[in-house]
Amino acid sequence: MTDSSIPSIANPYEKPSVRNYALVILTLVYTFNFIDRQLLSILQEAIKAELLLSDSQLGLLTGFAFAMFYVTAGIPIARLADRGNRRNIVAVSVGLWSFMTAISGFVLNYTQLLLARVGVGIGEAGGSPPSHSIVSDIFPPKQRASALAFYSTGVNLGIMFGFLFGGWLNEFFGWRTAFIVVGVPGIVLAGIVAATVREPVRGLLENKQVSDEQVPFKEVVSVLWQRKTFRHMALACGLNAFAGYGTVNWLASFFIRSHGMTTGELGTWLALSTGLAGAIGIFVGGVLGDKLGQKDKRWYLWIPGLATLLVVPFLYVVFLAGNQTLALICVFVPGFLQNVYLGNSIATTHNLVGLRWRSTASAILFLILNIIGLGLGPFSVGFVSDLFTPSMGVDSLRYAMLALLPTVMVWSSIHFYLASRSLHKDLEQAPE
């Protein structure tokens, strides 16, 4: 197609205020995604006591069971988003996962809670890939990593409010009330998305008119698999997420067991360190990627690699420090750096594929990221903690996290570097 046909198409996001509004609303959706997801980690000690669960069962709840349905549902939903109305998919998804979160407050046993979390996972599968695609279509390429990084701050903002609300609601009203109070507002947000966010025109800002024909799924997988950049980057993201989810899903339990903290006080600390500091870190990482990436695209991958490596020494201090205050302060550094990779990695993935591939490409990236990270991270920490319990007692969780997480972060940084070596070549081969 020639570019002459493109200007005649109305752009619903021509005004910066409109695109910024949509970005804020989608970020709020992502924030609720992680509030609902993270809430369980601050409540799990109370749930464990009432439902008489093991650490392995808790790890299954927060990790593998949730992740399997999350990633399995993600691919078909992303395929639908690549040919249909992405806004509507996001609205339905946030309504579903919020309803299932509220239902979690009424469960009577482990099986019912597991099924409720499965429902949350299925709902959340329809949140990010369509949102990634929308953001990439309403912001120009030179602002894309920054916009996607802003969107990705929803991860840490959700963690912040999940810890904060969950900690204090549990302390004063109990874990069941916390699920209900956090779940209901998301149902309202679903209506706001449907009523006020408009579906963008695909490829308009890049002067490309997209064919209505959808690229076969096998072709998307094949193209991504042929790109060394994507293979290494996806593995790096998965390993980073392994450590990230392994940290954030068990950090509250670690401080409760090893330092005797209450959920209210701890929720406030973790809201600031892993929540607020993390949101700032993600956004700064995306802005730096866009700024330095204009000189050399490899900075989009060098920045996450360096950030990942810098986390390692501070993890040792957090888990080995006998002083509670020192450990809590040092959590701020991993909190700030651990999710820096998100905006840059999503933007790089979108730059490697065609315009009508973006939701599917995001879903494939998140499938790998969540199987390794969300699926194996929390469960592996819980499993090793159970193995260490007979010999280490209350400190079993401390040494399980210490044995797994720093090593995985070093491994992740190596793959970010390897991904950067083939980036220029792979970008040149990106399809339309």
Secondary structure, 3 states (H helix, E strand, C coil): CCHHHCCCCCCCCCCHHHHHHHHHHHHHHHHHHHHHHHHHHHHHHHHHHHHCCCHHHHHHHHHHHHHHHHHHHHHHHHHHHHHCCHHHHHHHHHHHHHHHHHHHHHCCCHHHHHHHHHHHHHHHCCCHHHHHHHHHHHCCHHHHHHHHHHHHHHHHHHHHHHHHHHHHHHHHHCHHHHHHHHHHHHHHHHHHHHHHCCCCCCCHHHCCCCCCCCCCHHHHHHHHHHCHHHHHHHHHHHHHHHHHHHHHCCHHHHHHHHHCCCHHHHHHHHHHHHHHHHHHHHHHHHHHHHHHHCCCCCHHHHHHHHHHHHHHHHHHHHHHCCCHHHHHHHCHHHHHHCCCHHHHHHHHHHHCCCHHHHHHHHHHHHHHHHHHHHHHHHHHHHHHHHHHHHHHHHHHHHHHHHHHHHHHHHHHHHHHHHHHHCHHHHHHCCCC
